[in-house]
């Protein structure tokens, strides 16, 4: 009888401890989950506060409508954001032209044609490519890609938009290929088998069945790659130059939004100056671009989702 009472007491204690744990776990998980949310809120608030300070010194109309970016001028500094936006779009445009065909083609090959042995080799190689530090890509663009381009097109300067654009495209290929391949692999095999049974070739199945069925995931991967290209820093800082231009020239030095932030962050401007606060205005503009890309990715994913 004594033993059974002790067992009951022990069981009662175990139940109480389990109840306490069950109550604490949701709280702990909520705190952990809230870290990312609070961090995002902190970043956005910091950007907004410092950006508002910048616009107390520089008119918003000059920033949005201006086509000249000369923040370091001794007199008459100008803060028109469009040269930095144009430089960013040049890099992004070239990167997408390079990355989308190669990335989607690689995804189609891995999903539809590659054997299991080939897939086990190629996918890790793509993941290694995604893990290469961007500063390595930057030196690769400056010391290898640019000289190769100059051997064919001598008019290309040492700092230009083409070389870093190509290398940024190479950098985002693994993202587009991997996400697109995952989307294609999720298409049920029965759909492929049905198309093959109707007399379709393997390429027709891939292009007319698998790709349309996985279109939402493919578009989302492209938009995320686009967002990654817009926010790239080290490659453009090393290989694109630091000359903000509002023109269509791709062969000369340019400057992107991220490259300008790096330039000022290295100590080219004192704390509390207008130039210092300008990096927050540029950063907020970059934030709006990337947020728009993420919203677009979500919308496109829902818009083109196929239910099977």
C-alpha positions as CSV (number, residue, x, y, z in Angstrom):
1,X,0.0,0.0,0.0
2,X,2.9,2.4,0.9
3,X,4.5,1.7,-2.5
4,X,1.3,2.5,-4.4
5,X,0.8,5.8,-2.6
6,X,4.4,6.8,-3.4
7,X,3.8,5.9,-7.0
8,X,0.7,8.0,-7.1
9,X,2.6,11.0,-5.6
10,X,5.3,10.6,-8.2
11,X,2.8,10.4,-11.0
12,X,1.1,13.5,-9.6
13,X,4.4,15.4,-9.6
14,X,5.1,14.2,-13.2
15,X,1.7,15.4,-14.3
16,X,2.3,18.8,-12.7
17,X,5.8,19.2,-14.3
18,X,4.4,18.2,-17.7
19,X,1.6,20.8,-17.4
20,X,4.2,23.5,-16.5
21,X,6.3,22.4,-19.5
22,X,3.3,22.5,-21.8
23,X,2.5,26.0,-20.6
24,X,6.1,27.2,-21.0
25,X,6.8,25.8,-24.4
26,X,4.3,27.9,-26.3
27,X,5.6,31.0,-24.6
28,X,9.2,30.1,-25.4
29,X,8.4,29.3,-29.0
30,X,6.5,32.6,-29.3
31,X,9.5,34.6,-28.0
32,X,11.8,32.8,-30.4
33,X,9.4,33.5,-33.3
34,X,9.0,37.1,-32.3
35,X,12.8,37.8,-32.6
36,X,12.6,37.9,-36.4
37,X,9.5,40.1,-36.3
38,X,11.0,42.5,-33.8
39,X,14.2,42.7,-35.7
40,X,12.4,43.6,-38.9
41,X,10.4,46.2,-37.0
42,X,13.6,47.6,-35.6
43,X,15.2,47.8,-39.0
44,X,12.2,49.5,-40.6
45,X,11.9,52.0,-37.8
46,X,15.6,52.9,-38.0
47,X,15.4,53.4,-41.7
48,X,12.2,55.5,-41.4
49,X,13.5,57.7,-38.6
50,X,16.9,58.4,-40.3
51,X,15.3,58.8,-43.7
52,X,12.9,61.4,-42.3
53,X,15.9,63.3,-40.9
54,X,17.5,63.2,-44.4
55,X,14.4,64.7,-45.9
56,X,14.4,67.6,-43.4
57,X,17.6,68.6,-45.2
58,X,16.9,67.6,-48.8
59,X,13.5,68.1,-50.5
60,X,11.7,64.9,-51.3
61,X,11.0,66.1,-54.8
62,X,14.7,66.6,-55.5
63,X,15.4,63.1,-54.3
64,X,12.6,61.4,-56.3
65,X,12.8,63.5,-59.5
66,X,16.5,64.4,-59.6
67,X,18.7,62.9,-62.2
68,X,22.1,63.9,-60.7
69,X,23.7,62.3,-57.7
70,X,26.7,64.4,-56.4
71,X,26.6,64.1,-52.7
72,X,30.3,64.9,-52.2
73,X,30.3,68.2,-54.2
74,X,31.9,71.1,-52.2
75,X,29.0,73.3,-53.1
76,X,25.6,72.5,-54.5
77,X,25.4,68.9,-53.6
78,X,22.7,67.0,-55.4
79,X,20.8,64.0,-54.3
80,X,18.7,62.8,-57.2
81,X,18.3,59.0,-56.7
82,X,17.7,58.0,-60.3
83,X,21.4,57.5,-61.3
84,X,21.8,54.9,-58.5
85,X,18.5,53.3,-59.5
86,X,19.5,53.1,-63.1
87,X,22.9,51.6,-62.1
88,X,21.1,49.0,-60.0
89,X,18.7,48.1,-62.8
90,X,21.5,47.8,-65.3
91,X,23.2,45.1,-63.1
92,X,19.9,43.4,-62.4
93,X,18.8,43.3,-66.0
94,X,22.0,41.7,-67.2
95,X,21.9,39.2,-64.3
96,X,18.4,38.1,-65.1
97,X,19.2,37.8,-68.8
98,X,22.1,35.4,-67.8
99,X,20.5,33.6,-64.9
100,X,16.9,32.8,-66.1
101,X,17.7,30.8,-69.2
102,X,20.5,28.9,-67.6
103,X,18.8,28.4,-64.3
104,X,15.5,27.1,-65.8
105,X,17.3,25.0,-68.3
106,X,19.3,23.4,-65.5
107,X,16.1,22.8,-63.6
108,X,14.4,21.1,-66.5
109,X,17.4,18.9,-67.1
110,X,17.6,17.9,-63.4
111,X,13.9,17.3,-63.1
112,X,13.2,15.6,-66.4
113,X,16.4,14.2,-67.9
114,X,19.1,13.6,-65.3
115,X,19.6,10.2,-63.8
116,X,19.7,9.8,-60.0
117,X,23.5,9.5,-60.1
118,X,23.9,12.7,-62.2
119,X,21.4,14.6,-59.9
120,X,23.4,13.5,-56.8
121,X,26.5,15.1,-58.3
122,X,25.0,18.3,-60.0
123,X,22.8,19.5,-57.1
124,X,25.7,19.6,-54.6
125,X,27.8,21.5,-57.1
126,X,25.0,24.1,-57.5
127,X,24.8,24.3,-53.7
128,X,28.6,24.9,-53.5
129,X,28.3,27.6,-56.2
130,X,25.6,29.2,-54.0
131,X,28.0,29.1,-51.0
132,X,30.9,31.0,-52.7
133,X,31.5,34.3,-50.9
134,X,30.4,37.3,-53.0
135,X,33.7,39.0,-52.5
136,X,35.3,36.1,-54.5
137,X,32.7,36.7,-57.2
138,X,33.7,40.3,-57.2
139,X,37.4,39.7,-57.8
140,X,36.4,37.1,-60.4
141,X,34.5,39.7,-62.2
142,X,37.2,42.3,-62.0
143,X,40.3,40.2,-62.7
144,X,38.9,37.6,-65.1
145,X,35.6,38.4,-66.7
146,X,36.4,42.1,-67.5
147,X,39.7,41.3,-69.2
148,X,38.0,38.6,-71.3
149,X,35.3,41.0,-72.3
150,X,37.9,43.7,-73.1
151,X,39.7,41.2,-75.5
152,X,36.5,41.1,-77.6
153,X,35.2,44.6,-76.9
154,X,38.1,47.0,-76.3
155,X,35.8,49.9,-75.5
156,X,34.8,48.3,-72.2
157,X,36.4,50.1,-69.3
158,X,37.9,48.3,-66.3
159,X,34.9,49.3,-64.3
160,X,31.6,48.6,-66.1
161,X,28.1,47.2,-65.8
162,X,28.4,44.2,-68.0
163,X,31.1,42.2,-66.1
164,X,29.5,42.4,-62.6
165,X,26.0,41.9,-64.2
166,X,27.2,38.6,-65.7
167,X,28.8,37.5,-62.5
168,X,25.7,38.4,-60.4
169,X,23.7,36.3,-62.9
170,X,26.1,33.4,-62.3
171,X,25.7,33.9,-58.6
172,X,21.8,33.6,-58.6
173,X,21.7,30.6,-61.0
174,X,21.8,28.1,-58.1
175,X,18.8,29.8,-56.5
176,X,16.7,29.8,-59.6
177,X,17.7,26.3,-60.6
178,X,17.2,24.8,-57.2
179,X,13.8,26.4,-56.5
180,X,12.6,25.7,-60.0
181,X,13.7,22.1,-59.9
182,X,11.9,21.6,-56.6
183,X,8.7,23.1,-58.2
184,X,9.0,20.8,-61.2
185,X,9.7,17.7,-59.1
186,X,6.5,18.3,-57.1
187,X,4.4,17.8,-60.3
188,X,2.9,14.3,-60.0
189,X,4.5,11.6,-62.1
190,X,1.1,10.4,-63.2
191,X,0.7,13.6,-65.3
192,X,4.0,13.0,-67.1
193,X,3.1,9.3,-67.7
194,X,-0.3,10.3,-69.1
195,X,1.3,12.7,-71.5
196,X,3.9,10.1,-72.6
197,X,1.1,7.6,-73.1
198,X,-0.6,10.0,-75.4
199,X,2.5,10.1,-77.6
200,X,4.3,13.2,-76.4
201,X,8.0,13.3,-76.5
202,X,10.0,13.9,-73.3
203,X,10.7,17.5,-74.3
204,X,7.1,18.1,-75.0
205,X,6.2,16.8,-71.6
206,X,8.8,19.0,-70.0
207,X,7.9,22.2,-71.9
208,X,4.1,21.8,-72.2
209,X,3.2,19.9,-69.1
210,X,5.8,20.2,-66.3
211,X,6.8,23.8,-66.8
212,X,3.2,25.1,-66.9
213,X,2.2,23.0,-63.9
214,X,5.2,24.3,-61.9
215,X,5.0,27.9,-63.3
216,X,4.1,29.5,-59.9
217,X,7.2,28.1,-58.3
218,X,9.4,29.0,-61.3
219,X,8.1,32.6,-61.3
220,X,8.7,32.8,-57.6
221,X,12.3,31.6,-58.0
222,X,12.9,34.2,-60.7
223,X,11.5,37.0,-58.7
224,X,13.5,36.0,-55.6
225,X,16.6,35.8,-57.8
226,X,15.8,39.3,-59.0
227,X,15.5,40.5,-55.4
228,X,18.8,39.0,-54.6
229,X,20.4,40.7,-57.6
230,X,19.0,44.1,-56.6
231,X,20.5,43.8,-53.1
232,X,24.0,42.5,-54.2
233,X,26.8,44.5,-52.7
234,X,30.3,43.2,-52.9
235,X,30.4,42.3,-56.6
236,X,29.2,45.7,-57.7
237,X,31.4,47.5,-55.2
238,X,34.5,45.8,-56.6
239,X,33.8,45.6,-60.3
240,X,31.1,48.2,-61.3
241,X,32.9,51.4,-60.1
242,X,31.6,54.4,-58.2
243,X,30.3,56.8,-60.8
244,X,26.6,57.3,-60.7
245,X,25.2,58.0,-64.2
246,X,21.8,58.5,-65.5
247,X,22.3,57.1,-69.0
248,X,22.2,53.9,-71.0
249,X,25.9,53.2,-71.2
250,X,26.9,49.7,-70.0
251,X,30.6,49.9,-70.9
252,X,31.7,52.5,-68.3
253,X,31.8,52.9,-64.6
254,X,28.5,53.0,-62.8
255,X,27.3,53.0,-59.2
256,X,24.4,51.0,-57.6
257,X,22.5,51.8,-54.5
258,X,24.3,49.2,-52.5
259,X,27.7,50.3,-53.7
260,X,27.0,53.9,-52.6
261,X,26.0,52.6,-49.1
262,X,29.4,50.8,-48.9
263,X,31.3,53.8,-50.1
264,X,29.8,56.1,-47.4
265,X,30.0,53.4,-44.7
266,X,33.8,53.1,-45.2
267,X,34.2,56.5,-43.6
268,X,33.8,59.0,-46.5
269,X,31.3,61.0,-44.5
270,X,31.1,62.1,-40.9
271,X,28.3,61.1,-38.5
272,X,25.3,63.5,-38.6
273,X,26.1,65.0,-42.0
274,X,23.6,65.0,-44.9
275,X,25.8,62.5,-46.7
276,X,25.6,60.2,-43.7
277,X,21.8,60.4,-43.6
278,X,21.6,59.8,-47.3
279,X,22.7,56.2,-46.9
280,X,19.5,55.6,-45.0
281,X,17.4,57.2,-47.7
282,X,19.1,55.0,-50.3
283,X,18.7,52.0,-48.0
284,X,15.0,52.7,-47.6
285,X,14.6,53.0,-51.3
286,X,16.4,49.6,-51.7
287,X,14.1,48.2,-49.0
288,X,11.1,49.3,-51.0
289,X,12.5,47.6,-54.1
290,X,13.1,44.3,-52.3
291,X,9.8,44.4,-50.5
292,X,8.0,45.0,-53.8
293,X,9.9,42.0,-55.3
294,X,8.8,39.7,-52.4
295,X,5.2,40.9,-52.6
296,X,5.3,40.3,-56.4
297,X,6.7,36.8,-55.8
298,X,3.8,35.9,-53.5
299,X,1.3,37.3,-55.9
300,X,2.7,35.6,-58.9
301,X,2.9,32.3,-57.0
302,X,-0.8,32.5,-56.2
303,X,-1.8,33.8,-59.6
304,X,-0.2,31.0,-61.6
305,X,-0.6,28.1,-59.1
306,X,-1.9,25.0,-60.7
307,X,-3.9,22.5,-58.5
308,X,-3.4,18.8,-59.2
